[in-house]
Amino acid sequence: PMTVDNTAIAISSQVKYLCVLIDNKLHFSEHISKACEKASKKMYVVRRFSKYGAKVSLTKQLFSSFIESYLFYCLIIIFNHAYSTDKKQLKRPYNALCHMGIENMEFDKTLEKRTKKYIMNAYHDETHFIHNFLHKLPSGRLQTYKHRCAIGKACFLRHFILTVNDIFRYITIFYFIYTVFFSALSIYSSDLFLYTLS
């Protein structure tokens, strides 16, 4: 074991920090299992309300308050590191809600919506810890971001930046095609005009 100031520190396979169970492999499997277990127990309340004729809007609100509050705690950051079996486990409450005959946003779309909301809040909130980092990105050369930092391939922030980069790339390609087309058209028109005069 490691010692700090003559105090032995035992090696642990996982540690709990800010209600997140962090394992030594950084897959957060235990954390997701605990969250899904709590959500499954709370799903009983949602089923009972729906069974006794509660409005669909109320059922959705209960689902959001009792279920999604457990499932989405820190999930935006840790989701891409999770095992595929754990990801499937997170979708079970949404499947249960669908079996109850209640149409709701799918898990993947909900996660995408919350991720976009989080990143835009971080971008516009000057007090957020990654706000300055986002604004220090090289303007006009966002594609160099993947070479300038050591963030992993599965990081949601990197995917967000690369998505913006793809948008700018498509705009550039469209502008290039537009310029070439109208340049060729103008040359053809001038040649046709000169041929007509001759």
N, C-alpha and C positions, 0 to 999 in steps of 0.2 A: 504493500500500500504506500501511497504518497504521504509524505510528512511535511507539514508547514508549521514552523515555530514549535518543533518537537511534538506536534499533534498529528496523530495518524488519521488519514482520510481514506475511508473505505471506498473501494471501487464498486460502483453501482451500475446496473444495466439500464436504469432509467431514473430520471429526476423530474420532479414537478416544479414548474416555474410559471407563475401567473396563471394557474389553473390549466396549464398545458403539460401533458406528460411527454417528456422528451426522451426517446430511447437512444441507445448508443449507436444505432444504425441510421437514425434520423428518418425513419419511415412513419413514425407517429401512429403505429398500428394500435397500441394500447389506448391512446387518447381517443382515436376514432371509435374503437369498440365501446369505450365508456360513454362517449357522447351518444352513440346509437342505442345503447342500452337505456339511457335516461330518456331518450326521445321515444323509444318503444313503450316505456311505462306511461309516459304522458299521452301517448296516442290513444290510450283507453278513454281519456277525458273527451277527446275530439270525437271518438266513435259514439260515446254515450249522448253527447249533445246532438249529433247528427241523427241518431236513432230516434230521439224524442222530438224531432221536428224542428230543430233549430234552423235558422236561415242559413243559406249558403255563405253569405257574406260573413256571418258570425263564425261559422265553422272554419272559414279561411283565416279569419283573424286569430282564432284560437290556435290553429295550426302554425301560423307565423309566430305567435307568442310562445307557445309551449314546445314546439318541435324545432323550428328553424333557429331559434335562439341558442339551442344546444348544438345543432349540427354545424352552424356557420361561425362558431367562435374560433377565430384564427384560421379558419379553413381556407381562406383566400391564399394564405401564404404557404400552408403545409399540404394542400391538396395534391399538387404535382409530384410530391415526394412519396405519396402513399402507394401501397400495393393496389393492384387492380381489384382484388377481392374486397378490400376495404372501401374502395370507390363504389363497388356494387352495393355494399352494405349501406352506404349513405343514401342510396336511391330507394330503399325499401319503404320508408314512410310515405314517399311520394307515390309509389305504386299502390300502397294501402289506401291512400286518399282517392286515387283513381278508381279503385275497386268499390269504393263507397258511392261512386257515381258523381263525384265532385270534380269538375274541371279546374285544374290549377296549372300554373307555370311549371314546366318540367325542371328537374334538378339542375341539369346542365345549363339551361337558359337562366335560371335563378342565380347560379354561381357566376355566370358571365355578366349578368346585370349588376350584381353586387361588386364584382371586380372592377368594372368600368366606373361605377359610382365612387368606389374607394380611390382609384387612381386619379379621377378628376378632382375629388376633394383634396387630395394630396397636392395636386398641381396648383390649385387656386388658393389653398390655405398656406399663408406665409409662415405660420407657426409649426407646420408639420415637419417632421425630421427629415423627410426626403425631398422637401420642396426645393431647397437650394441645389440638391443634386440634379433634379430634373432640369432646372434652369441653366445649369452649367454644361449641358449637352451641346456639342458643336452644332450650331445652326446650319442647316442646309447639308449637313454631312452626317445624318443620323445613322447611316449604315455603318459608320466606323465605331458605333457604340459597342458592338459585339467584340471588337478588338481592343477597346480601351478599358474594359472592366472584366473582372473575373467572376461575375455572377453566373450561376449555373444555367444550363440550357433550359431547364424547366421553370425558371423564375417568371412569374406573371408580369413583372415590370419589363423584363426583356422582351417578352412576347408583345406587350403593348407598344414598345418603341419600334419593334420590327414591323408591326402592323401599320403604324404611322409611316414608316419608311416605305412599305409597299405601296401605300396610297400615293405618296409623292412620286414614286417610281412610275406608276401607271399614268399619273398626270403628265410627267415628263415625256413618256413614250407617246401619249396622245398628242401633246403639243408638237413633238417632232414630226409625227405623221401628218398633222394638220399643216405645218409649215412646208414640208416637202410637197404635199399634194397641191397646195395653192401656188407654190413657186412653179411647179411643173405646168399647172393650168395657165398661169400668166405667160410663161414662155411660149406655150402652145398657142395661146390667143394672139400674141404679138407676131409669131411666125405666120399664122393664118391671115392676119391683117396685112402683113407685108406681101404675102403671096397674092392676096386679092388685089392689092394696088398694082402689082406688077402684071 
